[in-house]
């Protein structure tokens, strides 16, 4: 595990405690079974974003530029299809689905975890590029 992976894990843990915790405590949406929607939405966001991070981290560390583009695009496509499938499955398969709570939690997770993913992976590429320029 790299240092970047450790930072990502720490951010994921912190955000997992903060965002769903705040949503559960504040109950911004008056919806039956809102806590189920919040927890399921966050769980699905984690299930979508963790593989995406692994693909992007692998892509950034690749020396081959074609591999970088391939892994980056694969991650984006998988993330898009997983999001569509997850939202549709939740809406269609869960009886009396708390859809607003699910969507709020899911997209807060999706957005914040994407931001953390990009900041951590791109910070490593900037350092590596500046070291290569000096050499």
N, C-alpha and C positions, 0 to 999 in steps of 0.2 A: 504494500500500500504506500503510495506516494504522499508527500506532505499535502499536495493539493486534494487528494482523496480524503485525507483527514479533516481538512478544512470544510470540504463539502459535507462530510458526515456530521460535523459539528453544527453547520448551518441547518442541515435537514433536521437534526434533533431539536435545535432551538426553535425553528419555525414550526415544527410539529407540536411542540408544547405551546407556543404562543398563539398561532392563528386559530387552530380549532378550539383551543382553550378560551380565547377571547370570544369567539363566535358562540360557544356554549354558554359562557358566563353572561354575555350581553344580550343574547337572543334577539338579534336585529330583525328577524323575520318571524312573524306570528304564524306559525305553520305547525300542524300536527306532525309529530315525529321528526321535528327539526333536528334534534340531536343525532338521529339515525342518518339524516341527509348530510349533516356536517361531517360526521365521522366517515361515512362511506365516500363522500366527495374527496376528502383529504386522502383517504386510503387509495382511491383510484388515481389521484394526482401523483402520489408516490409511485404507484405501479407503472405509470406512464413515464415519469421523469427519471427514475433511477436507471432504467436501461438506456434512456436517451443520454444521460450523463456519461455512462460507461462507453457508449459509442463515440461521443464527442471527445472524451478524454483520449480514447484510443486513436481517433482520427488526428488529433492535435499532435500526438507523439509520433505519428507516422512520418517517415522521411520521404516517402513517395507522395508527391502532390496529388496523383490520381487516387491514391488510397484515401487521402484526406477528403477529397471531394466526394468520393463514393460513400464513405462512412458518414460524412456530414449529411448528405442527401438522404441516405438510408434512415438515419436518425429522425430527420424531419418528416419523412413519409410515414414511418412507423408511429411517430407521435401524433400525426394528423389522423391516421386511421384508427389508432387506439382511442383517441378522444371521441371520434364519431361513434365508434362501436360502444364505448363505455356509456356515453350519454344516452344513446338510443336504447341500450340494454336496460339501463336503470329506469328510464321512462316507461318502457314497455313491459318489463318483467316484474317490477316492484308494484305491488298493489297499494293504492293510495300513496304514491311516491311523493316524498317531500322534495319536489324538483327544484324549487328556488333555493332551499338550503344546500342541496347537493351541488347545484351549479355555482353558487357563491363560494362555497368551500373549495370545490374543484378548481375553479379558475383563479382564486387567490393562490392556491398551491401551485398551479401551473405557471402563473406569472412570476411569483416570487422565486420558485425553484429554477425557472428558466433564467432569471436575472442572476442568481447565484452561480448557476452552471456557466453562463457566458463570461461573467467577470472572472471566475477562477480559471477557466480554461484559456481565455484570451490573455490574461496576465502572464501566464507561463510562456505563451508564444511571443509576447513582446520582449520578455527577458532573453529568450533564446535568440531572437532576431538581432537584438543589440549586441549579444555576445558574438554572434557570427560576423557582424559588421566589424567588430574590433579585431577579429582574428585575421 
